[in-house]
Amino acid sequence: MKRKYFTILLWTSLGTTLFFFLFFNDEKTLQTFLITLLLSTMYSFVLGFGNGFINEFLNRKFPWSEATRTRAVLSIISIIIGNFILVYFCNYMNYVVIQKTATTEEFFSSKYGVTNWFMINIALLISAFLHAKSFMEELKKTSRKEVVEQKLIAKSANAQFESLKNQLDPHFLFNSLNVLSSLIDENPQQAQKFTASMSKIYRYVLEQKDKELVTVEDEIEFAKTYCDLLKTRFEDSVDFTFDVAEEDYQKYVVPLALQLLLENCIKHNFATSSKPLVIRIFSAGNILCIENNLQVREQIKESSGIGLANIVQRYSLLTDRNVFIEKSEDHFKVKLPMLLTKPHISNAKPEDDSVAYNRAQKRVKEIKSFYMNLISYCTVSAFLIFINLFTSSRNHWFWFPVLGWGIGVASHAFQVFGVGESWQEKKIREIMNKQKK
């Protein structure tokens, strides 16, 4: 339990002590004050901690956000049974053990039945308030969590979009054009081949940038073309090796991942004829690996890491398999998951935000109205029982309004958490899905 909850119970104990001591005790002595304080503390802490434990247990096992209907039913059952036991325990300690105004036989007789029933209703009122408060706090927490998740998704999508727009580094384009310019005079035939390769690369980028996944075969062919351009630029300073099994060609990876990783290899490592940069692309099981010998060059500007982050984010949206990065003193390796099948991606138009918000708002109002009805029922029932017992303890007329309204509350609960509009919508969707199949 939180310290704040403990402090609230202490103030509640003190407040009820002063109330009963000043208005319901004829003897204003220190002894009666201490007895009243003891009884108030016992009732407050037993009922408070008991209901708090029930509420926390249900929060862990059946959160409001995940199992609203089950949680509501269990809350009603648990607070009735729990408070019945807690109230009988407190009253037994009060009348039999502490004040000794009744024996055990008298306590469980009809003489104290009305008193116990009255206290149970008071406890139910407090417990219903606690559970309603818990529901509203969970609703706020879930709403905030959804807002944060939507912001993260929006940022991720924006990062992906920006990264895809700039997949081919402007420096790569600038350097490639310089190479092309020098080849035109030195080797026109090689320049023509270089231009064709550049055209293939940019065509592939335009064709694949909007796809979620591409085959390993397509990505390898693109990577080979990209490596040819790099080989033309760096000649013997860079060496590429492809060792991907043919049975892996029909598996899937995210598009342009190899280009980003190859570009990172060139960007972050130096390469000379005496110390060439060796890049190896190979498959191992359901993993596509890109490995290079580590020859880190001094970076004037610190790397932003957007290339790797882009790949990791795109994989996280498609599968629960992770991208692994291994770095040793002399090697750097990135492991990309190869997917056996494309995940199902719905082409249906997403529901409009305003429609979804209005539907959620309507559902919250339904649940909130039920808890307001339940709190009103407990409050008014306790008041009617008090008036009835205070004015005429023999004629128990309070049963009629309490039972009548109780049936209405039960019906309301069944409508909200049982056969309501949400249940009807769920069944309609199930039938429609069966018809489609």
SEMAR-648036 format. One record per residue (C-alpha): residue number from 1; x, y, z. Coordinates in Angstrom, 2 decimals, always signed. Layout:
<n = NUM	east = X	north = Y	up = Z>;
...
This chain:
<n = 1	east = +0.00	north = +0.00	up = +0.00>;
<n = 2	east = +1.14	north = +3.52	up = -0.71>;
<n = 3	east = +2.08	north = +5.90	up = +2.09>;
<n = 4	east = -0.59	north = +8.33	up = +0.90>;
<n = 5	east = -3.26	north = +5.63	up = +1.35>;
<n = 6	east = -2.02	north = +4.96	up = +4.90>;
<n = 7	east = -2.20	north = +8.69	up = +5.72>;
<n = 8	east = -5.77	north = +8.93	up = +4.38>;
<n = 9	east = -6.84	north = +6.04	up = +6.63>;
<n = 10	east = -5.25	north = +7.74	up = +9.65>;
<n = 11	east = -7.14	north = +10.98	up = +8.99>;
<n = 12	east = -10.34	north = +9.00	up = +8.40>;
<n = 13	east = -9.88	north = +7.25	up = +11.75>;
<n = 14	east = -9.34	north = +10.56	up = +13.53>;
<n = 15	east = -12.31	north = +12.20	up = +11.80>;
<n = 16	east = -14.76	north = +9.40	up = +12.63>;
<n = 17	east = -13.43	north = +9.30	up = +16.19>;
<n = 18	east = -14.18	north = +12.99	up = +16.74>;
<n = 19	east = -17.58	north = +12.68	up = +15.06>;
<n = 20	east = -18.81	north = +9.74	up = +17.20>;
<n = 21	east = -17.14	north = +11.03	up = +20.36>;
<n = 22	east = -18.73	north = +14.49	up = +20.13>;
<n = 23	east = -22.24	north = +13.55	up = +18.92>;
<n = 24	east = -22.91	north = +9.97	up = +20.05>;
<n = 25	east = -21.10	north = +9.65	up = +23.41>;
<n = 26	east = -22.74	north = +10.89	up = +26.56>;
<n = 27	east = -19.58	north = +10.42	up = +28.63>;
<n = 28	east = -16.87	north = +12.76	up = +27.43>;
<n = 29	east = -13.94	north = +11.05	up = +29.13>;
<n = 30	east = -10.45	north = +10.07	up = +28.02>;
<n = 31	east = -11.36	north = +6.40	up = +28.29>;
<n = 32	east = -14.36	north = +6.68	up = +25.96>;
<n = 33	east = -12.30	north = +8.78	up = +23.55>;
<n = 34	east = -9.58	north = +6.13	up = +23.41>;
<n = 35	east = -12.12	north = +3.34	up = +22.94>;
<n = 36	east = -13.79	north = +5.33	up = +20.15>;
<n = 37	east = -10.38	north = +5.98	up = +18.57>;
<n = 38	east = -9.51	north = +2.27	up = +18.79>;
<n = 39	east = -12.80	north = +1.23	up = +17.19>;
<n = 40	east = -12.60	north = +3.87	up = +14.44>;
<n = 41	east = -9.01	north = +2.90	up = +13.63>;
<n = 42	east = -9.96	north = -0.78	up = +13.51>;
<n = 43	east = -12.91	north = -0.20	up = +11.17>;
<n = 44	east = -10.98	north = +2.21	up = +8.96>;
<n = 45	east = -7.86	north = +0.07	up = +8.54>;
<n = 46	east = -9.57	north = -3.32	up = +8.30>;
<n = 47	east = -12.12	north = -2.13	up = +5.74>;
<n = 48	east = -9.62	north = +0.17	up = +4.00>;
<n = 49	east = -6.79	north = -2.35	up = +3.68>;
<n = 50	east = -9.19	north = -5.18	up = +2.91>;
<n = 51	east = -10.83	north = -3.32	up = +0.03>;
<n = 52	east = -7.47	north = -1.94	up = -1.08>;
<n = 53	east = -6.01	north = -5.45	up = -1.24>;
<n = 54	east = -9.01	north = -6.70	up = -3.26>;
<n = 55	east = -8.71	north = -3.75	up = -5.63>;
<n = 56	east = -4.95	north = -4.16	up = -6.14>;
<n = 57	east = -5.28	north = -7.92	up = -6.65>;
<n = 58	east = -7.95	north = -7.41	up = -9.32>;
<n = 59	east = -5.85	north = -4.67	up = -10.95>;
<n = 60	east = -2.96	north = -7.10	up = -11.35>;
<n = 61	east = -5.00	north = -10.09	up = -12.52>;
<n = 62	east = -7.83	north = -8.38	up = -14.43>;
<n = 63	east = -6.88	north = -4.80	up = -15.46>;
<n = 64	east = -9.76	north = -2.54	up = -16.46>;
<n = 65	east = -8.17	north = -1.79	up = -19.83>;
<n = 66	east = -7.77	north = -5.47	up = -20.80>;
<n = 67	east = -10.79	north = -7.24	up = -19.24>;
<n = 68	east = -13.40	north = -4.60	up = -18.49>;
<n = 69	east = -16.42	north = -6.90	up = -18.43>;
<n = 70	east = -14.76	north = -9.64	up = -16.36>;
<n = 71	east = -13.29	north = -7.06	up = -13.99>;
<n = 72	east = -16.67	north = -5.40	up = -13.42>;
<n = 73	east = -18.38	north = -8.71	up = -12.58>;
<n = 74	east = -15.55	north = -9.81	up = -10.28>;
<n = 75	east = -15.50	north = -6.38	up = -8.61>;
<n = 76	east = -19.20	north = -6.60	up = -7.73>;
<n = 77	east = -18.87	north = -10.17	up = -6.43>;
<n = 78	east = -15.64	north = -9.52	up = -4.50>;
<n = 79	east = -16.78	north = -6.32	up = -2.77>;
<n = 80	east = -20.02	north = -7.98	up = -1.62>;
<n = 81	east = -18.35	north = -11.13	up = -0.27>;
<n = 82	east = -15.25	north = -9.29	up = +0.99>;
<n = 83	east = -17.14	north = -6.56	up = +2.84>;
<n = 84	east = -19.56	north = -9.10	up = +4.30>;
<n = 85	east = -16.61	north = -10.92	up = +5.90>;
<n = 86	east = -14.75	north = -7.74	up = +6.93>;
<n = 87	east = -17.81	north = -6.12	up = +8.53>;
<n = 88	east = -18.72	north = -9.23	up = +10.50>;
<n = 89	east = -15.11	north = -9.45	up = +11.70>;
<n = 90	east = -15.01	north = -5.79	up = +12.81>;
<n = 91	east = -18.43	north = -5.96	up = +14.51>;
<n = 92	east = -17.47	north = -9.18	up = +16.28>;
<n = 93	east = -14.28	north = -7.57	up = +17.59>;
<n = 94	east = -16.25	north = -4.48	up = +18.61>;
<n = 95	east = -19.25	north = -6.00	up = +20.41>;
<n = 96	east = -17.85	north = -9.34	up = +21.62>;
<n = 97	east = -14.11	north = -8.80	up = +22.20>;
<n = 98	east = -13.57	north = -5.08	up = +22.98>;
<n = 99	east = -16.83	north = -3.71	up = +24.45>;
<n = 100	east = -18.18	north = -7.15	up = +25.49>;
<n = 101	east = -21.81	north = -6.06	up = +25.10>;
<n = 102	east = -22.79	north = -9.35	up = +23.48>;
<n = 103	east = -21.87	north = -13.01	up = +23.53>;
<n = 104	east = -20.95	north = -14.98	up = +20.42>;
<n = 105	east = -24.42	north = -16.57	up = +20.29>;
<n = 106	east = -26.14	north = -13.18	up = +20.63>;
<n = 107	east = -23.92	north = -11.63	up = +17.98>;
<n = 108	east = -24.90	north = -14.18	up = +15.33>;
<n = 109	east = -28.58	north = -13.99	up = +16.29>;
<n = 110	east = -31.17	north = -11.77	up = +14.63>;
<n = 111	east = -30.60	north = -9.14	up = +17.33>;
<n = 112	east = -27.44	north = -7.87	up = +15.62>;
<n = 113	east = -28.51	north = -8.78	up = +12.09>;
<n = 114	east = -29.80	north = -5.29	up = +11.30>;
<n = 115	east = -26.66	north = -3.66	up = +12.69>;
<n = 116	east = -24.45	north = -5.89	up = +10.60>;
<n = 117	east = -26.58	north = -5.24	up = +7.50>;
<n = 118	east = -26.35	north = -1.49	up = +8.03>;
<n = 119	east = -22.57	north = -1.62	up = +8.39>;
<n = 120	east = -22.26	north = -3.83	up = +5.30>;
<n = 121	east = -24.11	north = -1.21	up = +3.24>;
<n = 122	east = -21.81	north = +1.52	up = +4.51>;
<n = 123	east = -18.81	north = -0.62	up = +3.61>;
<n = 124	east = -20.26	north = -1.33	up = +0.17>;
<n = 125	east = -20.68	north = +2.39	up = -0.41>;
<n = 126	east = -17.02	north = +3.06	up = +0.41>;
<n = 127	east = -15.82	north = +0.07	up = -1.60>;
<n = 128	east = -17.91	north = +1.02	up = -4.65>;
<n = 129	east = -16.37	north = +4.49	up = -4.50>;
<n = 130	east = -12.84	north = +3.00	up = -4.36>;
<n = 131	east = -13.47	north = +0.71	up = -7.33>;
<n = 132	east = -15.04	north = +3.54	up = -9.34>;
<n = 133	east = -12.02	north = +5.72	up = -8.52>;
<n = 134	east = -9.71	north = +2.88	up = -9.61>;
<n = 135	east = -11.60	north = +2.58	up = -12.89>;
<n = 136	east = -11.29	north = +6.29	up = -13.63>;
<n = 137	east = -7.56	north = +6.29	up = -12.80>;
<n = 138	east = -6.98	north = +3.28	up = -15.04>;
<n = 139	east = -8.99	north = +4.97	up = -17.80>;
<n = 140	east = -6.83	north = +8.11	up = -17.56>;
<n = 141	east = -3.65	north = +6.03	up = -17.50>;
<n = 142	east = -4.75	north = +4.02	up = -20.54>;
<n = 143	east = -5.72	north = +7.20	up = -22.40>;
<n = 144	east = -2.34	north = +8.77	up = -21.69>;
<n = 145	east = -0.59	north = +5.55	up = -22.75>;
<n = 146	east = -2.53	north = +5.46	up = -26.03>;
<n = 147	east = -1.65	north = +9.10	up = -26.72>;
<n = 148	east = +2.05	north = +8.36	up = -26.10>;
<n = 149	east = +1.90	north = +5.26	up = -28.31>;
<n = 150	east = +0.24	north = +7.21	up = -31.11>;
<n = 151	east = +2.94	north = +9.89	up = -30.85>;
<n = 152	east = +5.67	north = +7.24	up = -30.98>;
<n = 153	east = +4.06	north = +5.59	up = -33.99>;
<n = 154	east = +3.71	north = +8.96	up = -35.70>;
<n = 155	east = +7.37	north = +9.78	up = -35.00>;
<n = 156	east = +8.48	north = +6.36	up = -36.20>;
<n = 157	east = +6.46	north = +6.66	up = -39.40>;
<n = 158	east = +7.82	north = +10.15	up = -39.99>;
<n = 159	east = +11.40	north = +8.96	up = -39.40>;
<n = 160	east = +10.89	north = +6.11	up = -41.83>;
<n = 161	east = +9.41	north = +8.40	up = -44.44>;
<n = 162	east = +12.21	north = +10.92	up = -44.16>;
<n = 163	east = +14.83	north = +8.19	up = -44.19>;
<n = 164	east = +13.32	north = +6.50	up = -47.23>;
<n = 165	east = +13.26	north = +9.81	up = -49.08>;
<n = 166	east = +16.95	north = +10.18	up = -48.41>;
<n = 167	east = +18.01	north = +6.54	up = -48.67>;
<n = 168	east = +20.80	north = +7.32	up = -51.14>;
<n = 169	east = +23.12	north = +9.71	up = -49.41>;
<n = 170	east = +23.59	north = +12.98	up = -51.35>;
<n = 171	east = +27.32	north = +12.43	up = -50.87>;
<n = 172	east = +27.01	north = +9.13	up = -52.67>;
<n = 173	east = +25.28	north = +10.83	up = -55.59>;
<n = 174	east = +27.87	north = +13.62	up = -55.63>;
<n = 175	east = +30.81	north = +11.18	up = -55.52>;
<n = 176	east = +29.22	north = +8.94	up = -58.15>;
<n = 177	east = +28.78	north = +11.88	up = -60.52>;
<n = 178	east = +32.45	north = +12.82	up = -60.01>;
<n = 179	east = +33.47	north = +9.26	up = -60.86>;
<n = 180	east = +31.21	north = +9.31	up = -63.90>;
<n = 181	east = +32.71	north = +12.62	up = -65.02>;
<n = 182	east = +36.24	north = +11.22	up = -64.89>;
<n = 183	east = +35.21	north = +7.97	up = -66.62>;
<n = 184	east = +33.68	north = +9.78	up = -69.58>;
<n = 185	east = +37.11	north = +10.92	up = -70.71>;
<n = 186	east = +39.18	north = +7.96	up = -69.53>;
<n = 187	east = +36.89	north = +5.00	up = -70.30>;
<n = 188	east = +33.64	north = +5.85	up = -72.12>;
<n = 189	east = +32.52	north = +2.22	up = -72.17>;
<n = 190	east = +32.96	north = +1.94	up = -68.41>;
<n = 191	east = +31.16	north = +5.27	up = -68.00>;
<n = 192	east = +28.20	north = +3.92	up = -69.94>;
<n = 193	east = +28.12	north = +0.84	up = -67.73>;
<n = 194	east = +28.41	north = +3.01	up = -64.64>;
<n = 195	east = +25.46	north = +5.14	up = -65.77>;
<n = 196	east = +23.32	north = +2.06	up = -66.39>;
<n = 197	east = +24.08	north = +0.78	up = -62.89>;
<n = 198	east = +23.13	north = +4.12	up = -61.35>;
<n = 199	east = +19.89	north = +4.05	up = -63.30>;
<n = 200	east = +19.10	north = +0.55	up = -61.96>;
<n = 201	east = +19.79	north = +1.65	up = -58.42>;
<n = 202	east = +17.49	north = +4.65	up = -58.52>;
<n = 203	east = +14.80	north = +2.69	up = -60.33>;
<n = 204	east = +14.93	north = +0.04	up = -57.59>;
<n = 205	east = +14.66	north = +2.71	up = -54.89>;
<n = 206	east = +11.62	north = +4.24	up = -56.52>;
<n = 207	east = +9.96	north = +0.85	up = -57.04>;
<n = 208	east = +10.60	north = -0.62	up = -53.60>;
<n = 209	east = +10.48	north = +2.32	up = -51.20>;
<n = 210	east = +6.72	north = +1.96	up = -50.56>;
<n = 211	east = +6.86	north = -1.81	up = -50.01>;
<n = 212	east = +7.02	north = -3.38	up = -46.58>;
<n = 213	east = +9.06	north = -6.42	up = -47.66>;
<n = 214	east = +10.97	north = -7.63	up = -50.73>;
<n = 215	east = +12.48	north = -10.99	up = -51.57>;
<n = 216	east = +16.08	north = -11.69	up = -50.61>;
<n = 217	east = +16.81	north = -12.34	up = -54.28>;
<n = 218	east = +15.72	north = -8.84	up = -55.31>;
<n = 219	east = +17.64	north = -7.25	up = -52.48>;
<n = 220	east = +20.81	north = -9.22	up = -53.27>;
<n = 221	east = +20.64	north = -8.27	up = -56.97>;
<n = 222	east = +20.25	north = -4.64	up = -56.00>;
<n = 223	east = +23.14	north = -4.90	up = -53.52>;
<n = 224	east = +25.39	north = -6.41	up = -56.20>;
<n = 225	east = +24.65	north = -3.52	up = -58.54>;
<n = 226	east = +25.29	north = -1.06	up = -55.73>;
<n = 227	east = +28.58	north = -2.83	up = -54.93>;
<n = 228	east = +29.65	north = -2.57	up = -58.58>;
<n = 229	east = +29.37	north = +1.20	up = -58.33>;
<n = 230	east = +31.35	north = +1.24	up = -55.10>;
<n = 231	east = +33.96	north = -1.06	up = -56.65>;
<n = 232	east = +34.32	north = +1.33	up = -59.57>;
<n = 233	east = +34.89	north = +4.19	up = -57.15>;
<n = 234	east = +37.24	north = +2.49	up = -54.68>;
<n = 235	east = +38.77	north = -0.19	up = -56.97>;
<n = 236	east = +41.07	north = -2.49	up = -54.91>;
<n = 237	east = +40.37	north = -0.66	up = -51.66>;
<n = 238	east = +37.06	north = -2.46	up = -51.19>;
<n = 239	east = +36.23	north = -6.12	up = -51.61>;
<n = 240	east = +32.73	north = -7.64	up = -51.57>;
<n = 241	east = +31.77	north = -11.29	up = -51.04>;
<n = 242	east = +28.26	north = -12.72	up = -51.47>;
<n = 243	east = +27.54	north = -16.11	up = -49.94>;
<n = 244	east = +23.74	north = -16.36	up = -49.71>;
<n = 245	east = +22.17	north = -19.81	up = -50.15>;
<n = 246	east = +19.75	north = -20.11	up = -53.07>;
<n = 247	east = +17.08	north = -21.66	up = -50.85>;
<n = 248	east = +16.98	north = -18.33	up = -48.98>;
<n = 249	east = +16.26	north = -16.25	up = -52.10>;
<n = 250	east = +12.47	north = -16.48	up = -51.70>;
<n = 251	east = +12.50	north = -15.30	up = -48.11>;
<n = 252	east = +11.77	north = -11.68	up = -47.24>;
<n = 253	east = +13.65	north = -8.70	up = -45.82>;
<n = 254	east = +12.86	north = -5.02	up = -45.55>;
<n = 255	east = +13.75	north = -3.14	up = -48.76>;
<n = 256	east = +16.95	north = -1.09	up = -49.08>;
<n = 257	east = +18.36	north = -2.52	up = -45.83>;
<n = 258	east = +21.52	north = -3.79	up = -47.54>;
<n = 259	east = +22.12	north = -0.45	up = -49.23>;
<n = 260	east = +21.94	north = +1.35	up = -45.90>;
<n = 261	east = +24.31	north = -1.11	up = -44.24>;
<n = 262	east = +26.78	north = -1.08	up = -47.13>;
<n = 263	east = +26.75	north = +2.68	up = -47.08>;
<n = 264	east = +27.45	north = +2.63	up = -43.33>;
<n = 265	east = +30.44	north = +0.34	up = -43.92>;
<n = 266	east = +31.94	north = +2.80	up = -46.39>;
<n = 267	east = +31.07	north = +5.85	up = -44.32>;
<n = 268	east = +32.51	north = +4.69	up = -40.99>;
<n = 269	east = +35.62	north = +2.78	up = -42.16>;
<n = 270	east = +38.71	north = +3.80	up = -44.10>;
<n = 271	east = +39.80	north = +1.69	up = -47.09>;
<n = 272	east = +43.14	north = +1.63	up = -48.88>;
<n = 273	east = +44.85	north = -0.75	up = -51.29>;
<n = 274	east = +47.20	north = -1.90	up = -48.53>;
<n = 275	east = +44.37	north = -2.26	up = -46.01>;
<n = 276	east = +41.24	north = -3.05	up = -48.03>;
<n = 277	east = +37.79	north = -3.00	up = -46.49>;
<n = 278	east = +36.33	north = -6.51	up = -46.81>;
<n = 279	east = +32.54	north = -6.71	up = -46.71>;
<n = 280	east = +30.85	north = -10.10	up = -46.62>;
<n = 281	east = +27.12	north = -10.73	up = -47.13>;
<n = 282	east = +26.00	north = -14.24	up = -46.24>;
<n = 283	east = +23.05	north = -16.21	up = -44.88>;
<n = 284	east = +22.95	north = -18.40	up = -41.77>;
<n = 285	east = +19.65	north = -20.13	up = -41.07>;
<n = 286	east = +16.94	north = -17.48	up = -41.20>;
<n = 287	east = +19.45	north = -14.66	up = -40.73>;
<n = 288	east = +21.01	north = -12.44	up = -43.39>;
<n = 289	east = +24.38	north = -11.19	up = -42.14>;
<n = 290	east = +26.45	north = -8.21	up = -43.27>;
<n = 291	east = +29.96	north = -8.32	up = -41.83>;
<n = 292	east = +33.03	north = -6.14	up = -42.35>;
<n = 293	east = +36.50	north = -5.84	up = -40.88>;
<n = 294	east = +36.62	north = -2.87	up = -38.53>;
<n = 295	east = +38.85	north = -0.03	up = -39.71>;
<n = 296	east = +37.19	north = +2.91	up = -38.00>;
<n = 297	east = +37.94	north = +6.28	up = -39.51>;
<n = 298	east = +37.96	north = +9.47	up = -37.44>;
<n = 299	east = +34.58	north = +11.18	up = -37.63>;
<n = 300	east = +34.49	north = +14.95	up = -37.65>;
<n = 301	east = +30.76	north = +14.84	up = -37.02>;
<n = 302	east = +29.25	north = +12.23	up = -34.73>;
<n = 303	east = +27.03	north = +9.71	up = -36.52>;
<n = 304	east = +23.26	north = +10.03	up = -35.95>;
<n = 305	east = +22.69	north = +6.29	up = -36.35>;
<n = 306	east = +19.53	north = +6.87	up = -38.39>;
<n = 307	east = +20.40	north = +4.06	up = -40.83>;
<n = 308	east = +20.37	north = +1.23	up = -38.30>;
<n = 309	east = +17.52	north = +2.82	up = -36.36>;
<n = 310	east = +15.46	north = +2.97	up = -39.55>;
<n = 311	east = +15.97	north = -0.75	up = -40.19>;
<n = 312	east = +15.19	north = -1.71	up = -36.58>;
<n = 313	east = +11.99	north = +0.36	up = -36.57>;
<n = 314	east = +10.74	north = -1.10	up = -39.84>;
<n = 315	east = +11.34	north = -4.65	up = -38.60>;
<n = 316	east = +9.60	north = -3.92	up = -35.29>;
<n = 317	east = +6.45	north = -2.91	up = -37.17>;
<n = 318	east = +6.40	north = -6.15	up = -39.15>;
<n = 319	east = +7.65	north = -8.90	up = -36.84>;
<n = 320	east = +8.65	north = -9.66	up = -33.26>;
<n = 321	east = +12.08	north = -10.90	up = -34.42>;
<n = 322	east = +14.92	north = -8.53	up = -33.62>;
<n = 323	east = +17.79	north = -7.06	up = -35.57>;
<n = 324	east = +21.08	north = -7.98	up = -33.85>;
<n = 325	east = +24.29	north = -5.95	up = -33.96>;
<n = 326	east = +27.61	north = -7.53	up = -33.00>;
<n = 327	east = +30.81	north = -5.56	up = -32.61>;
<n = 328	east = +34.25	north = -6.88	up = -31.69>;
<n = 329	east = +37.72	north = -5.37	up = -31.80>;
<n = 330	east = +38.22	north = -6.22	up = -35.47>;
<n = 331	east = +34.76	north = -6.99	up = -36.90>;
<n = 332	east = +31.30	north = -5.42	up = -37.12>;
<n = 333	east = +28.27	north = -7.54	up = -38.00>;
<n = 334	east = +24.54	north = -6.84	up = -38.46>;
<n = 335	east = +22.05	north = -9.72	up = -38.48>;
<n = 336	east = +18.78	north = -9.15	up = -40.35>;
<n = 337	east = +15.88	north = -11.59	up = -39.84>;
<n = 338	east = +14.70	north = -13.26	up = -43.05>;
<n = 339	east = +10.93	north = -13.84	up = -42.91>;
<n = 340	east = +9.45	north = -16.98	up = -44.40>;
<n = 341	east = +6.14	north = -15.33	up = -45.31>;
<n = 342	east = +4.84	north = -11.84	up = -45.62>;
<n = 343	east = +2.83	north = -10.76	up = -42.57>;
<n = 344	east = -0.82	north = -10.01	up = -43.22>;
<n = 345	east = -1.21	north = -6.29	up = -43.79>;
<n = 346	east = -4.76	north = -5.06	up = -43.93>;
<n = 347	east = -5.70	north = -2.86	up = -46.83>;
<n = 348	east = -8.89	north = -1.73	up = -45.19>;
<n = 349	east = -9.26	north = +1.95	up = -44.58>;
<n = 350	east = -8.58	north = +2.71	up = -40.92>;
<n = 351	east = -11.44	north = +3.93	up = -38.85>;
<n = 352	east = -11.73	north = +7.68	up = -38.64>;
<n = 353	east = -10.25	north = +9.07	up = -35.41>;
<n = 354	east = -13.37	north = +11.08	up = -34.58>;
<n = 355	east = -15.62	north = +8.03	up = -34.99>;
<n = 356	east = -13.35	north = +5.89	up = -32.80>;
<n = 357	east = -13.15	north = +8.67	up = -30.19>;
<n = 358	east = -16.93	north = +9.13	up = -30.10>;
<n = 359	east = -17.45	north = +5.39	up = -29.73>;
<n = 360	east = -14.91	north = +5.19	up = -26.90>;
<n = 361	east = -16.44	north = +8.24	up = -25.24>;
<n = 362	east = -19.89	north = +6.68	up = -25.40>;
<n = 363	east = -18.58	north = +3.47	up = -23.83>;
<n = 364	east = -16.91	north = +5.39	up = -21.00>;
<n = 365	east = -20.16	north = +7.28	up = -20.31>;
<n = 366	east = -22.04	north = +3.97	up = -20.08>;
<n = 367	east = -19.60	north = +2.52	up = -17.56>;
<n = 368	east = -19.42	north = +5.78	up = -15.62>;
<n = 369	east = -23.23	north = +5.99	up = -15.41>;
<n = 370	east = -23.35	north = +2.47	up = -13.98>;
<n = 371	east = -20.89	north = +3.31	up = -11.22>;
<n = 372	east = -22.75	north = +6.52	up = -10.42>;
<n = 373	east = -25.95	north = +4.45	up = -10.20>;
<n = 374	east = -24.19	north = +1.94	up = -7.93>;
<n = 375	east = -22.81	north = +4.64	up = -5.64>;
<n = 376	east = -26.23	north = +6.34	up = -5.46>;
<n = 377	east = -27.84	north = +2.98	up = -4.65>;
<n = 378	east = -25.42	north = +2.27	up = -1.81>;
<n = 379	east = -25.74	north = +5.82	up = -0.42>;
<n = 380	east = -29.53	north = +6.01	up = -0.52>;
<n = 381	east = -29.94	north = +2.43	up = +0.73>;
<n = 382	east = -27.74	north = +3.12	up = +3.74>;
<n = 383	east = -29.69	north = +6.33	up = +4.44>;
<n = 384	east = -33.06	north = +4.55	up = +4.17>;
<n = 385	east = -31.90	north = +1.75	up = +6.47>;
<n = 386	east = -30.67	north = +4.32	up = +9.00>;
<n = 387	east = -33.97	north = +6.25	up = +8.89>;
<n = 388	east = -35.98	north = +3.04	up = +9.19>;
<n = 389	east = -34.03	north = +1.72	up = +12.18>;
<n = 390	east = -33.90	north = +5.11	up = +13.87>;
<n = 391	east = -37.65	north = +5.76	up = +13.61>;
<n = 392	east = -39.11	north = +2.25	up = +13.80>;
<n = 393	east = -36.83	north = -0.72	up = +14.41>;
<n = 394	east = -39.69	north = -3.25	up = +14.30>;
<n = 395	east = -41.17	north = -2.48	up = +10.89>;
<n = 396	east = -38.44	north = -3.09	up = +8.30>;
<n = 397	east = -39.90	north = -1.34	up = +5.27>;
<n = 398	east = -36.49	north = -0.52	up = +3.81>;
<n = 399	east = -36.38	north = -3.97	up = +2.13>;
<n = 400	east = -38.83	north = -2.91	up = -0.57>;
<n = 401	east = -36.89	north = +0.08	up = -2.04>;
<n = 402	east = -33.53	north = -1.62	up = -1.49>;
<n = 403	east = -34.54	north = -4.81	up = -3.31>;
<n = 404	east = -36.46	north = -2.97	up = -6.04>;
<n = 405	east = -33.62	north = -0.59	up = -6.80>;
<n = 406	east = -31.13	north = -3.46	up = -6.45>;
<n = 407	east = -32.86	north = -5.32	up = -9.29>;
<n = 408	east = -32.54	north = -2.16	up = -11.39>;
<n = 409	east = -28.82	north = -1.88	up = -10.61>;
<n = 410	east = -28.29	north = -5.55	up = -11.52>;
<n = 411	east = -30.15	north = -5.00	up = -14.79>;
<n = 412	east = -28.02	north = -1.93	up = -15.50>;
<n = 413	east = -24.83	north = -3.93	up = -14.85>;
<n = 414	east = -26.01	north = -6.71	up = -17.16>;
<n = 415	east = -26.78	north = -4.18	up = -19.87>;
<n = 416	east = -23.40	north = -2.41	up = -19.61>;
<n = 417	east = -21.14	north = -5.43	up = -19.11>;
<n = 418	east = -23.34	north = -8.22	up = -20.44>;
<n = 419	east = -25.75	north = -8.09	up = -23.37>;
<n = 420	east = -25.24	north = -4.44	up = -24.36>;
<n = 421	east = -24.44	north = -2.70	up = -27.62>;
<n = 422	east = -20.79	north = -3.76	up = -27.43>;
<n = 423	east = -21.86	north = -7.41	up = -27.14>;
<n = 424	east = -24.22	north = -7.00	up = -30.11>;
<n = 425	east = -21.50	north = -5.37	up = -32.22>;
<n = 426	east = -19.08	north = -8.17	up = -31.32>;
<n = 427	east = -21.56	north = -10.87	up = -32.36>;
<n = 428	east = -22.36	north = -9.04	up = -35.60>;
<n = 429	east = -18.64	north = -8.92	up = -36.48>;
<n = 430	east = -18.26	north = -12.62	up = -35.66>;
<n = 431	east = -21.19	north = -13.58	up = -37.91>;
<n = 432	east = -19.92	north = -11.35	up = -40.73>;
<n = 433	east = -16.43	north = -12.89	up = -40.49>;
<n = 434	east = -17.94	north = -16.41	up = -40.66>;
<n = 435	east = -19.95	north = -15.44	up = -43.74>;
<n = 436	east = -16.83	north = -14.08	up = -45.44>;
<n = 437	east = -14.95	north = -17.30	up = -44.75>;
